[in-house]
């Protein structure tokens, strides 16, 4: 199982399968969270980036999750 937490898509994540082997379940964030006080900088991958990571990881099952805290951050 791979739990991405609040992760940005970086190329090094593509190395996970060769380092750890087969991934049965990937839990990936999809909210594309941006932090307003930090110049609206994106700090969590969005759905498109999660799809790209899914293609790199090739898990048996991928589950999308996450929800932006609009108006709070």
JOZIGI-V918366 format. One record per backbone hydrogen bond with DSSP energy under -0.5 kcal/mol. CO is the residue of the C=O (numbers start at 1). NH is the residue of the N-H. Records with the same first field share a line. If there is no record, write none. Layout:
# JOZIGI-V918366
CO=NH ; NH
This chain:
# JOZIGI-V918366
2=4 ; 27
5=7
7=45
8=10
10=13
11=14
12=15
13=16
15=19
16=20
17=21
22=24
23=60
24=61
25=2
26=28 ; 63
27=4
28=65
30=47
33=43 ; 44
34=36
35=38 ; 40 ; 41
36=39 ; 40
41=35
45=32
46=50
47=51
48=52
49=53
50=54
51=55
52=56
53=57
54=58
61=26
63=28
65=30
68=70
69=72 ; 73
73=36 ; 37
